[in-house]
Amino acid sequence: MEKFNDYLESIGIGSIIKEIIEKHYNFYSQVLSVDITDIFISEFVNSEGNRVYENLWFFNDTHFMEMKNFLSEDDYDMDTLYFHSWNIKKTKYDDVNNPISDSRIYIDGSMPERRHATFKASGTNCKDLFGIFQKHIMTNSK
């Protein structure tokens, strides 16, 4: 989990939420013996200007794992990385290497069996999501 600390701190994750994330990480890595190489937290900024953390994602070379409503539920999914198609919607995010505080990106990926994965990011998290997209989604699109 320590390898993810810089990312978590960059999007405002404090110690209490880190403990929840570590619980989910331990479930996958220790109970299910899954190797985890990357992390992403899907989030958005609400009308009051506060970040709302929705879903927690873990990735490795062959699978992705999602914990829906990870702050309040133990709802675990795991699927192979295989996308038929994807859609990107972005706002004020023209330089993918330099997002601004008003940057927003939304990525929806379609998979077999009518499944889909939705990722949301704001501010600096846009760059992290775009990195996940390049490394795990785009390279696993058929």
FIDO-677004 format. One record per residue: x, y, z of N, C-alpha, C, CB in turn. Coordinates in pm, whole numbers. Glycine has a CB too. Layout:
+--------+--------+--------+--------+--------+--------+--------+--------+--------+--------+--------+--------+
!     nx !     ny !     nz !    cax !    cay !    caz !     cx !     cy !     cz !    cbx !    cby !    cbz !
+--------+--------+--------+--------+--------+--------+--------+--------+--------+--------+--------+--------+
!      X !      Y !      Z !      X !      Y !      Z !      X !      Y !      Z !      X !      Y !      Z !
...
+--------+--------+--------+--------+--------+--------+--------+--------+--------+--------+--------+--------+
! end
This chain:
+--------+--------+--------+--------+--------+--------+--------+--------+--------+--------+--------+--------+
!     nx !     ny !     nz !    cax !    cay !    caz !     cx !     cy !     cz !    cbx !    cby !    cbz !
+--------+--------+--------+--------+--------+--------+--------+--------+--------+--------+--------+--------+
!     81 !   -120 !      0 !      0 !      0 !      0 !     85 !    126 !      0 !    -92 !      0 !    119 !
!    203 !    121 !     56 !    286 !    242 !     65 !    321 !    299 !    -72 !    414 !    211 !    141 !
!    328 !    214 !   -173 !    361 !    264 !   -307 !    252 !    355 !   -363 !    384 !    148 !   -402 !
!    134 !    354 !   -301 !     23 !    437 !   -347 !      5 !    564 !   -266 !   -104 !    356 !   -345 !
!     86 !    585 !   -162 !     67 !    701 !    -73 !     73 !    835 !   -144 !    170 !    698 !     36 !
!    169 !    854 !   -233 !    180 !    982 !   -303 !     53 !   1012 !   -381 !    302 !    983 !   -397 !
!      3 !    912 !   -452 !   -121 !    931 !   -529 !   -237 !    966 !   -435 !   -156 !    803 !   -609 !
!   -254 !    890 !   -329 !   -367 !    913 !   -237 !   -361 !   1052 !   -176 !   -367 !    807 !   -126 !
!   -243 !   1093 !   -135 !   -228 !   1227 !    -76 !   -254 !   1336 !   -180 !    -88 !   1243 !    -17 !
!   -219 !   1312 !   -305 !   -239 !   1413 !   -409 !   -386 !   1442 !   -437 !   -173 !   1368 !   -537 !
!   -473 !   1347 !   -402 !   -617 !   1372 !   -422 !   -691 !   1393 !   -289 !   -680 !   1255 !   -498 !
!   -615 !   1423 !   -185 !   -677 !   1462 !    -58 !   -720 !   1350 !     33 !   -791 !   1545 !    -85 !
!   -667 !   1231 !     15 !   -704 !   1117 !    100 !   -625 !   1124 !    230 !   -677 !    981 !     26 !
!   -698 !   1126 !    342 !   -636 !   1129 !    473 !   -625 !    991 !    535 !   -713 !   1219 !    565 !
!   -578 !    986 !    658 !   -547 !    858 !    724 !   -669 !    769 !    745 !   -482 !    885 !    858 !
!   -784 !    825 !    775 !   -904 !    743 !    799 !   -945 !    670 !    671 !  -1022 !    830 !    851 !
!   -948 !    744 !    559 !   -985 !    681 !    432 !   -874 !    585 !    387 !  -1011 !    788 !    324 !
!   -749 !    617 !    415 !   -639 !    525 !    381 !   -658 !    390 !    450 !   -502 !    586 !    422 !
!   -706 !    391 !    573 !   -730 !    264 !    644 !   -837 !    182 !    574 !   -773 !    292 !    790 !
!   -940 !    248 !    523 !  -1046 !    177 !    450 !   -989 !    119 !    321 !  -1165 !    273 !    419 !
!   -910 !    198 !    251 !   -848 !    151 !    127 !   -756 !     32 !    154 !   -768 !    265 !     59 !
!   -681 !     40 !    262 !   -592 !    -71 !    298 !   -670 !   -199 !    327 !   -506 !    -33 !    419 !
!   -786 !   -186 !    388 !   -871 !   -304 !    414 !   -909 !   -370 !    281 !  -1000 !   -263 !    494 !
!   -949 !   -290 !    184 !   -987 !   -345 !     53 !   -865 !   -402 !    -19 !  -1053 !   -236 !    -33 !
!   -753 !   -333 !    -10 !   -628 !   -382 !    -70 !   -592 !   -518 !    -11 !   -512 !   -279 !    -47 !
!   -599 !   -530 !    120 !   -566 !   -656 !    187 !   -659 !   -770 !    146 !   -569 !   -638 !    337 !
!   -785 !   -737 !    125 !   -880 !   -841 !     82 !   -835 !   -901 !    -51 !  -1023 !   -784 !     70 !
!   -805 !   -816 !   -147 !   -761 !   -866 !   -278 !   -623 !   -929 !   -272 !   -761 !   -754 !   -379 !
!   -527 !   -860 !   -211 !   -388 !   -907 !   -217 !   -360 !  -1025 !   -125 !   -296 !   -795 !   -183 !
!   -422 !  -1029 !     -7 !   -393 !  -1135 !     88 !   -498 !  -1246 !     86 !   -382 !  -1079 !    226 !
!   -625 !  -1212 !     91 !   -730 !  -1314 !     95 !   -744 !  -1382 !    -40 !   -864 !  -1252 !    138 !
!   -746 !  -1302 !   -149 !   -762 !  -1359 !   -282 !   -630 !  -1382 !   -355 !   -849 !  -1269 !   -365 !
!   -519 !  -1341 !   -295 !   -384 !  -1358 !   -352 !   -370 !  -1295 !   -492 !   -350 !  -1506 !   -360 !
!   -420 !  -1175 !   -506 !   -413 !  -1103 !   -633 !   -301 !   -999 !   -625 !   -549 !  -1036 !   -667 !
!   -218 !   -995 !   -728 !   -113 !   -894 !   -737 !   -176 !   -763 !   -783 !      0 !   -939 !   -834 !
!   -146 !   -654 !   -715 !   -200 !   -523 !   -748 !    -84 !   -430 !   -784 !   -285 !   -464 !   -629 !
!    -93 !   -371 !   -905 !     15 !   -284 !   -950 !    -25 !   -136 !   -953 !     60 !   -326 !  -1087 !
!   -155 !   -108 !   -969 !   -200 !     30 !   -982 !   -331 !     52 !   -907 !   -217 !     68 !  -1130 !
!   -355 !    179 !   -874 !   -474 !    217 !   -801 !   -533 !    341 !   -865 !   -443 !    242 !   -651 !
!   -665 !    354 !   -858 !   -733 !    476 !   -902 !   -859 !    492 !   -819 !   -766 !    471 !  -1055 !
!   -889 !    615 !   -781 !  -1014 !    644 !   -711 !  -1099 !    732 !   -802 !   -988 !    713 !   -573 !
!  -1216 !    681 !   -837 !  -1311 !    757 !   -917 !  -1378 !    859 !   -826 !  -1416 !    663 !   -985 !
!  -1375 !    985 !   -869 !  -1429 !   1092 !   -784 !  -1477 !   1207 !   -871 !  -1323 !   1141 !   -683 !
!  -1555 !   1294 !   -810 !  -1602 !   1414 !   -878 !  -1615 !   1526 !   -776 !  -1737 !   1388 !   -950 !
!  -1631 !   1647 !   -825 !  -1650 !   1763 !   -738 !  -1798 !   1798 !   -740 !  -1562 !   1885 !   -784 !
!  -1859 !   1804 !   -621 !  -2002 !   1833 !   -614 !  -2030 !   1983 !   -625 !  -2060 !   1779 !   -482 !
!  -2156 !   2021 !   -619 !  -2195 !   2161 !   -638 !  -2141 !   2254 !   -529 !  -2346 !   2173 !   -644 !
!  -2104 !   2198 !   -414 !  -2044 !   2278 !   -307 !  -1893 !   2291 !   -321 !  -2078 !   2218 !   -172 !
!  -1836 !   2226 !   -423 !  -1692 !   2233 !   -446 !  -1611 !   2130 !   -370 !  -1644 !   2367 !   -410 !
!  -1677 !   2028 !   -315 !  -1607 !   1923 !   -240 !  -1589 !   1799 !   -326 !  -1684 !   1887 !   -111 !
!  -1474 !   1733 !   -309 !  -1451 !   1607 !   -378 !  -1535 !   1498 !   -315 !  -1302 !   1568 !   -375 !
!  -1600 !   1420 !   -400 !  -1679 !   1305 !   -355 !  -1612 !   1181 !   -412 !  -1830 !   1317 !   -402 !
!  -1565 !   1094 !   -323 !  -1497 !    971 !   -364 !  -1603 !    863 !   -383 !  -1389 !    927 !   -259 !
!  -1607 !    805 !   -503 !  -1709 !    705 !   -534 !  -1657 !    562 !   -525 !  -1763 !    729 !   -673 !
!  -1577 !    524 !   -625 !  -1534 !    385 !   -637 !  -1382 !    376 !   -635 !  -1590 !    322 !   -764 !
!  -1334 !    268 !   -578 !  -1192 !    239 !   -569 !  -1159 !    131 !   -671 !  -1151 !    195 !   -424 !
!  -1052 !    153 !   -746 !  -1011 !     59 !   -849 !   -867 !     14 !   -824 !  -1024 !    123 !   -989 !
!   -843 !   -116 !   -841 !   -709 !   -171 !   -843 !   -688 !   -237 !   -979 !   -688 !   -273 !   -726 !
!   -564 !   -240 !  -1024 !   -530 !   -298 !  -1154 !   -405 !   -384 !  -1143 !   -511 !   -188 !  -1260 !
!   -397 !   -483 !  -1232 !   -272 !   -551 !  -1260 !   -266 !   -572 !  -1411 !   -259 !   -687 !  -1180 !
!   -175 !   -651 !  -1461 !   -160 !   -666 !  -1606 !   -276 !   -735 !  -1674 !    -35 !   -741 !  -1635 !
!   -356 !   -810 !  -1601 !   -462 !   -889 !  -1664 !   -603 !   -860 !  -1612 !   -432 !  -1033 !  -1646 !
!   -614 !   -796 !  -1497 !   -746 !   -777 !  -1434 !   -761 !   -636 !  -1377 !   -767 !   -881 !  -1323 !
!   -886 !   -601 !  -1357 !   -915 !   -482 !  -1278 !  -1015 !   -521 !  -1171 !   -970 !   -366 !  -1367 !
!  -1008 !   -452 !  -1060 !  -1094 !   -478 !   -946 !  -1162 !   -347 !   -907 !  -1013 !   -538 !   -827 !
!  -1290 !   -354 !   -877 !  -1364 !   -234 !   -839 !  -1436 !   -257 !   -707 !  -1464 !   -195 !   -948 !
!  -1426 !   -159 !   -619 !  -1503 !   -158 !   -495 !  -1599 !    -41 !   -504 !  -1408 !   -147 !   -367 !
!  -1725 !    -73 !   -531 !  -1826 !     32 !   -541 !  -1854 !     90 !   -403 !  -1956 !    -24 !   -604 !
!  -1872 !    221 !   -398 !  -1901 !    288 !   -270 !  -1807 !    240 !   -160 !  -2048 !    263 !   -228 !
!  -1679 !    241 !   -189 !  -1579 !    178 !   -103 !  -1572 !    234 !     38 !  -1446 !    189 !   -166 !
!  -1622 !    355 !     58 !  -1618 !    414 !    193 !  -1724 !    356 !    286 !  -1635 !    564 !    184 !
!  -1830 !    298 !    228 !  -1940 !    249 !    312 !  -1980 !    105 !    287 !  -2059 !    335 !    292 !
!  -1925 !     41 !    181 !  -1967 !    -95 !    148 !  -1847 !   -185 !    120 !  -2061 !    -95 !     28 !
!  -1867 !   -313 !    137 !  -1769 !   -415 !     97 !  -1827 !   -486 !    -25 !  -1738 !   -517 !    215 !
!  -1820 !   -422 !   -141 !  -1877 !   -470 !   -266 !  -1764 !   -487 !   -366 !  -1988 !   -373 !   -321 !
!  -1720 !   -611 !   -388 !  -1599 !   -639 !   -464 !  -1632 !   -701 !   -600 !  -1509 !   -732 !   -385 !
!  -1571 !   -644 !   -705 !  -1580 !   -699 !   -840 !  -1439 !   -724 !   -890 !  -1656 !   -602 !   -936 !
!  -1430 !   -818 !   -984 !  -1302 !   -841 !  -1051 !  -1334 !   -893 !  -1190 !  -1210 !   -943 !   -971 !
!  -1264 !   -841 !  -1290 !  -1289 !   -883 !  -1427 !  -1158 !   -874 !  -1505 !  -1400 !   -797 !  -1494 !
!  -1154 !   -943 !  -1619 !  -1037 !   -935 !  -1704 !  -1036 !   -801 !  -1777 !  -1035 !  -1052 !  -1805 !
!   -918 !   -754 !  -1807 !   -901 !   -629 !  -1881 !   -926 !   -656 !  -2028 !   -759 !   -569 !  -1858 !
!  -1046 !   -628 !  -2072 !  -1083 !   -648 !  -2211 !  -1197 !   -552 !  -2245 !  -1124 !   -798 !  -2239 !
!  -1166 !   -452 !  -2323 !  -1265 !   -351 !  -2358 !  -1295 !   -356 !  -2508 !  -1216 !   -211 !  -2318 !
!  -1425 !   -358 !  -2542 !  -1466 !   -349 !  -2682 !  -1450 !   -207 !  -2734 !  -1613 !   -395 !  -2699 !
!  -1486 !   -112 !  -2649 !  -1482 !     28 !  -2689 !  -1476 !    115 !  -2565 !  -1604 !     65 !  -2776 !
!  -1450 !    243 !  -2586 !  -1445 !    337 !  -2476 !  -1487 !    475 !  -2525 !  -1304 !    342 !  -2412 !
!  -1529 !    558 !  -2433 !  -1571 !    694 !  -2462 !  -1509 !    786 !  -2360 !  -1727 !    707 !  -2462 !
!  -1453 !    898 !  -2407 !  -1393 !    997 !  -2317 !  -1469 !   1128 !  -2331 !  -1241 !   1016 !  -2348 !
!  -1507 !   1186 !  -2218 !  -1562 !   1320 !  -2214 !  -1471 !   1401 !  -2123 !  -1712 !   1322 !  -2163 !
!  -1429 !   1519 !  -2170 !  -1339 !   1599 !  -2088 !  -1381 !   1745 !  -2092 !  -1195 !   1582 !  -2136 !
!  -1347 !   1815 !  -1985 !  -1375 !   1958 !  -1973 !  -1251 !   2027 !  -1917 !  -1500 !   1983 !  -1882 !
!  -1209 !   2133 !  -1981 !  -1093 !   2212 !  -1937 !   -971 !   2124 !  -1909 !  -1129 !   2292 !  -1812 !
!   -953 !   2026 !  -1996 !   -841 !   1933 !  -1982 !   -777 !   1913 !  -2120 !   -888 !   1796 !  -1923 !
!   -710 !   2020 !  -2167 !   -652 !   2017 !  -2300 !   -510 !   1964 !  -2302 !   -655 !   2156 !  -2359 !
!   -434 !   1987 !  -2198 !   -297 !   1937 !  -2187 !   -299 !   1820 !  -2088 !   -197 !   2050 !  -2141 !
!   -294 !   1697 !  -2140 !   -311 !   1580 !  -2054 !   -204 !   1568 !  -1947 !   -312 !   1456 !  -2137 !
!    -92 !   1635 !  -1965 !     15 !   1630 !  -1865 !      4 !   1739 !  -1760 !    148 !   1641 !  -1933 !
!    -83 !   1836 !  -1782 !    -95 !   1950 !  -1690 !   -241 !   1988 !  -1665 !    -19 !   2069 !  -1745 !
!   -314 !   1905 !  -1591 !   -452 !   1943 !  -1561 !   -456 !   2063 !  -1467 !   -528 !   1823 !  -1498 !
!   -565 !   2137 !  -1473 !   -586 !   2249 !  -1383 !   -694 !   2210 !  -1283 !   -626 !   2378 !  -1461 !
!   -718 !   2291 !  -1184 !   -815 !   2255 !  -1080 !   -956 !   2236 !  -1137 !   -817 !   2363 !   -972 !
!   -988 !   2303 !  -1248 !  -1120 !   2289 !  -1310 !  -1127 !   2176 !  -1413 !  -1159 !   2419 !  -1377 !
!  -1018 !   2104 !  -1433 !  -1017 !   1993 !  -1529 !  -1110 !   1882 !  -1483 !   -875 !   1939 !  -1550 !
!  -1178 !   1820 !  -1579 !  -1265 !   1705 !  -1551 !  -1248 !   1606 !  -1666 !  -1415 !   1749 !  -1535 !
!  -1253 !   1477 !  -1632 !  -1251 !   1373 !  -1735 !  -1341 !   1259 !  -1688 !  -1105 !   1322 !  -1763 !
!  -1411 !   1203 !  -1785 !  -1505 !   1093 !  -1761 !  -1477 !    990 !  -1870 !  -1657 !   1142 !  -1763 !
!  -1447 !    867 !  -1830 !  -1419 !    761 !  -1926 !  -1514 !    645 !  -1899 !  -1270 !    713 !  -1918 !
!  -1580 !    599 !  -2004 !  -1670 !    485 !  -1994 !  -1620 !    379 !  -2092 !  -1819 !    525 !  -2025 !
!  -1591 !    260 !  -2040 !  -1542 !    151 !  -2124 !  -1644 !     39 !  -2131 !  -1410 !     98 !  -2071 !
!  -1670 !    -12 !  -2253 !  -1763 !   -123 !  -2273 !  -1685 !   -253 !  -2282 !  -1849 !   -102 !  -2400 !
!  -1742 !   -358 !  -2218 !  -1679 !   -489 !  -2215 !  -1779 !   -595 !  -2260 !  -1626 !   -520 !  -2072 !
!  -1736 !   -720 !  -2272 !  -1830 !   -828 !  -2307 !  -1944 !   -839 !  -2205 !  -1756 !   -962 !  -2317 !
!  -2048 !   -905 !  -2247 !  -2164 !   -932 !  -2159 !  -2235 !   -803 !  -2116 !  -2118 !  -1009 !  -2035 !
!  -2225 !   -699 !  -2199 !  -2290 !   -570 !  -2172 !  -2244 !   -505 !  -2043 !  -2439 !   -589 !  -2167 !
!  -2127 !   -541 !  -1997 !  -2069 !   -478 !  -1879 !  -1998 !   -352 !  -1920 !  -1973 !   -574 !  -1805 !
!  -1982 !   -262 !  -1826 !  -1904 !   -141 !  -1854 !  -1838 !    -93 !  -1726 !  -1993 !    -30 !  -1914 !
!  -1737 !    -12 !  -1744 !  -1665 !     47 !  -1632 !  -1664 !    198 !  -1652 !  -1518 !    -11 !  -1621 !
!  -1693 !    271 !  -1545 !  -1699 !    416 !  -1552 !  -1598 !    475 !  -1455 !  -1841 !    468 !  -1523 !
!  -1518 !    569 !  -1506 !  -1415 !    635 !  -1427 !  -1436 !    785 !  -1435 !  -1273 !    596 !  -1476 !
!  -1425 !    854 !  -1321 !  -1439 !   1000 !  -1318 !  -1320 !   1059 !  -1243 !  -1573 !   1041 !  -1250 !
!  -1277 !   1178 !  -1288 !  -1166 !   1243 !  -1219 !  -1179 !   1394 !  -1232 !  -1030 !   1196 !  -1276 !
!  -1123 !   1462 !  -1132 !  -1119 !   1609 !  -1133 !   -978 !   1655 !  -1096 !  -1225 !   1668 !  -1033 !
!   -945 !   1777 !  -1141 !   -816 !   1836 !  -1106 !   -699 !   1747 !  -1142 !   -811 !   1867 !   -960 !
!   -603 !   1736 !  -1050 !   -482 !   1658 !  -1076 !   -509 !   1510 !  -1098 !   -385 !   1676 !   -962 !
!   -622 !   1461 !  -1048 !   -657 !   1319 !  -1065 !   -683 !   1287 !  -1213 !   -780 !   1283 !   -980 !
!   -710 !   1389 !  -1295 !   -729 !   1366 !  -1439 !   -606 !   1303 !  -1502 !   -763 !   1499 !  -1510 !
!   -490 !   1352 !  -1464 !   -365 !   1298 !  -1519 !   -348 !   1152 !  -1478 !   -244 !   1380 !  -1472 !
!   -384 !   1120 !  -1354 !   -374 !    981 !  -1307 !   -470 !    891 !  -1383 !   -402 !    973 !  -1156 !
!   -593 !    940 !  -1404 !   -689 !    860 !  -1479 !   -643 !    841 !  -1623 !   -828 !    926 !  -1476 !
!   -590 !    944 !  -1685 !   -543 !    930 !  -1821 !   -428 !    829 !  -1829 !   -498 !   1066 !  -1877 !
!   -343 !    826 !  -1727 !   -237 !    725 !  -1721 !   -293 !    585 !  -1711 !   -145 !    752 !  -1604 !
!   -395 !    566 !  -1628 !   -462 !    436 !  -1616 !   -525 !    398 !  -1750 !   -571 !    439 !  -1504 !
!   -587 !    496 !  -1816 !   -648 !    472 !  -1946 !   -543 !    422 !  -2046 !   -716 !    600 !  -1999 !
!   -431 !    491 !  -2054 !   -327 !    452 !  -2149 !   -268 !    315 !  -2117 !   -217 !    556 !  -2152 !
!   -242 !    290 !  -1990 !   -174 !    166 !  -1949 !   -266 !     44 !  -1949 !   -115 !    182 !  -1812 !
!   -390 !     62 !  -1904 !   -476 !    -56 !  -1884 !   -597 !    -64 !  -1977 !   -524 !    -59 !  -1743 !
!   -656 !     46 !  -2012 !   -779 !     41 !  -2093 !   -747 !     39 !  -2242 !   -869 !    161 !  -2060 !
!   -672 !    138 !  -2287 !   -642 !    148 !  -2430 !   -563 !     28 !  -2479 !   -564 !    276 !  -2458 !
!   -467 !    -18 !  -2401 !   -385 !   -132 !  -2444 !   -462 !   -264 !  -2439 !   -261 !   -143 !  -2357 !
!   -577 !   -266 !  -2371 !   -657 !   -387 !  -2363 !   -790 !   -372 !  -2434 !   -679 !   -426 !  -2219 !
!   -793 !   -285 !  -2534 !   -912 !   -269 !  -2620 !   -894 !   -353 !  -2743 !   -935 !   -119 !  -2658 !
!   -996 !   -427 !  -2777 !   -989 !   -518 !  -2893 !  -1087 !   -474 !  -3000 !  -1017 !   -664 !  -2852 !
+--------+--------+--------+--------+--------+--------+--------+--------+--------+--------+--------+--------+
! end
